[in-house]
Amino acid sequence: MGGVGKTQIATQYAYQSLDKFDAVLWMASDNAIAIGQSFRTVAGGLGLLGTDEETKDAAGASIETLTCSDTTCLIIFDNADDLTSLKTAWPGSISASILVATRDLSVATASTAQHIQVNALGDDEGTRCFSRLLTSALHHRPIFRMLQTSAGALGGYPWR
């Protein structure tokens, strides 16, 4: 489901886990082109790009470099809704923690050992979420009613 905060959850997890990993790699995974560009960016950051041939194999070079080192890393595949593209980029032998943010349940269950489904908030949960953001709302009834109406209009999504 789009717009429920999967990318925000992944971002928050990455920030909270910075002390656990030597490297955190964020891979835009909307399609094969985005994944390839993400690997080229990683390879460039690792100083692995040189010839055109090396650039073409940026994914392999990036993974090989991380595999052959003692580096602990978190790889986040964001918007990974294309299972075929994800499988071509999936590190086979690397010992890394991998987080996949996807709308497609088949991608989540095919590529990971565990998955967490993130759903839209209900009207009451949405109201409480708005209330936390606007602390005065609990003490001002008209604002609270407006928040209830807004949460319902958003269909449980944190934003639209």
C-alpha positions as CSV (number, residue, x, y, z in Angstrom):
1,M,0.0,0.0,0.0
2,G,1.4,3.3,-1.0
3,G,1.7,6.4,1.3
4,V,1.5,4.6,4.6
5,G,5.1,5.4,5.6
6,K,7.3,2.4,4.6
7,T,10.1,4.6,3.4
8,Q,9.9,6.7,6.6
9,I,10.0,3.6,8.7
10,A,13.1,2.4,6.8
11,T,14.7,5.8,7.2
12,Q,14.1,5.8,10.9
13,Y,15.4,2.3,11.3
14,A,18.6,3.3,9.4
15,Y,19.2,6.3,11.6
16,Q,18.5,4.3,14.8
17,S,20.9,1.5,13.6
18,L,23.9,3.6,12.5
19,D,25.9,2.4,15.4
20,K,25.3,-1.2,14.5
21,F,26.7,-1.0,11.0
22,D,29.9,0.2,9.3
23,A,27.9,1.1,6.2
24,V,24.2,1.8,5.3
25,L,23.4,1.5,1.6
26,W,20.2,3.0,0.4
27,M,19.2,1.5,-2.9
28,A,16.4,3.2,-5.0
29,S,14.7,0.1,-6.3
30,D,11.8,1.3,-8.3
31,N,13.0,-0.6,-11.4
32,A,16.2,-2.2,-12.8
33,I,17.5,1.2,-14.0
34,A,17.2,2.8,-10.5
35,I,18.8,-0.3,-8.9
36,G,21.7,-0.1,-11.4
37,Q,22.2,3.6,-10.7
38,S,22.1,3.0,-7.0
39,F,24.9,0.4,-7.3
40,R,26.9,2.7,-9.5
41,T,26.6,5.4,-6.8
42,V,27.8,2.8,-4.2
43,A,30.6,1.7,-6.4
44,G,31.7,5.3,-6.9
45,G,31.6,5.9,-3.2
46,L,33.8,2.8,-2.7
47,G,36.2,4.1,-5.4
48,L,35.5,1.2,-7.7
49,L,34.5,3.0,-10.9
50,G,37.1,3.4,-13.6
51,T,36.6,2.0,-17.1
52,D,33.2,1.7,-18.8
53,E,33.4,-2.1,-18.2
54,E,33.9,-1.6,-14.5
55,T,30.9,0.8,-14.4
56,K,28.7,-1.9,-16.1
57,D,29.6,-4.3,-13.3
58,A,29.1,-1.8,-10.5
59,A,26.7,-4.2,-8.6
60,G,29.1,-7.1,-8.7
61,A,32.0,-4.9,-7.7
62,S,30.1,-3.3,-4.8
63,I,28.9,-6.7,-3.5
64,E,32.3,-8.3,-4.0
65,T,34.1,-5.5,-2.1
66,L,31.7,-5.8,0.8
67,T,31.8,-9.6,0.8
68,C,35.6,-9.7,0.9
69,S,35.8,-7.4,3.9
70,D,34.8,-7.4,7.5
71,T,32.4,-4.5,6.9
72,T,29.0,-4.9,8.5
73,C,26.3,-3.3,6.4
74,L,22.6,-2.6,6.1
75,I,21.3,-2.6,2.6
76,I,17.9,-0.9,2.2
77,F,16.0,-1.6,-1.1
78,D,13.4,1.1,-1.2
79,N,10.3,0.9,-3.4
80,A,11.2,-2.6,-4.5
81,D,8.0,-3.6,-6.2
82,D,9.6,-5.5,-9.1
83,L,10.6,-9.0,-8.0
84,T,12.6,-9.7,-11.1
85,S,14.7,-6.5,-10.8
86,L,15.2,-7.2,-7.1
87,K,16.4,-10.8,-7.6
88,T,19.1,-9.6,-10.1
89,A,20.4,-7.2,-7.5
90,W,20.0,-9.4,-4.4
91,P,23.4,-10.1,-2.8
92,G,23.8,-13.9,-2.8
93,S,26.7,-14.5,-0.4
94,I,27.1,-11.2,1.4
95,S,26.6,-11.3,5.1
96,A,24.5,-8.1,5.5
97,S,21.3,-7.1,7.0
98,I,18.8,-6.3,4.3
99,L,15.5,-4.3,4.6
100,V,13.1,-4.2,1.7
101,A,10.3,-1.6,1.5
102,T,7.7,-2.7,-1.0
103,R,4.0,-2.5,-1.8
104,D,4.0,-6.0,-3.2
105,L,3.4,-8.7,-0.7
106,S,4.9,-11.3,-3.1
107,V,8.2,-9.4,-3.1
108,A,8.2,-9.2,0.7
109,T,7.6,-12.9,1.2
110,A,9.9,-14.0,-1.6
111,S,13.0,-12.1,-0.6
112,T,13.0,-11.9,3.1
113,A,13.0,-14.2,6.2
114,Q,10.6,-12.0,8.0
115,H,8.1,-9.3,6.9
116,I,6.0,-6.7,8.5
117,Q,2.9,-5.4,6.8
118,V,2.3,-1.7,7.3
119,N,-1.3,-0.7,7.0
120,A,-3.2,2.6,6.9
121,L,-4.2,4.0,10.2
122,G,-7.8,3.7,11.3
123,D,-9.9,6.9,12.0
124,D,-9.2,6.8,15.8
125,E,-5.5,6.1,15.3
126,G,-5.2,8.9,12.7
127,T,-6.9,11.3,15.1
128,R,-4.5,10.3,17.8
129,C,-1.6,10.8,15.4
130,F,-2.8,14.3,14.6
131,S,-3.4,15.0,18.2
132,R,0.2,14.1,19.1
133,L,1.4,16.5,16.4
134,L,-0.9,19.2,17.6
135,T,-0.7,18.9,21.4
136,S,-3.3,21.6,22.1
137,A,-5.9,19.7,20.2
138,L,-6.8,17.4,23.1
139,H,-7.7,20.5,25.2
140,H,-9.7,22.3,22.5
141,R,-12.8,20.4,21.4
142,P,-13.4,22.2,18.0
143,I,-9.9,21.4,16.9
144,F,-10.2,17.8,18.0
145,R,-13.4,17.4,15.9
146,M,-11.7,18.9,12.9
147,L,-8.8,16.4,13.4
148,Q,-11.3,13.5,13.5
149,T,-12.9,14.8,10.2
150,S,-9.4,15.2,8.6
151,A,-8.2,11.7,9.7
152,G,-11.4,10.2,8.1
153,A,-10.9,12.2,4.9
154,L,-7.3,11.0,4.6
155,G,-8.5,7.4,4.7
156,G,-6.1,6.5,7.5
157,Y,-3.0,7.6,5.6
158,P,-0.6,9.8,7.6
159,W,-0.5,12.3,4.6
160,R,-1.7,12.5,1.0
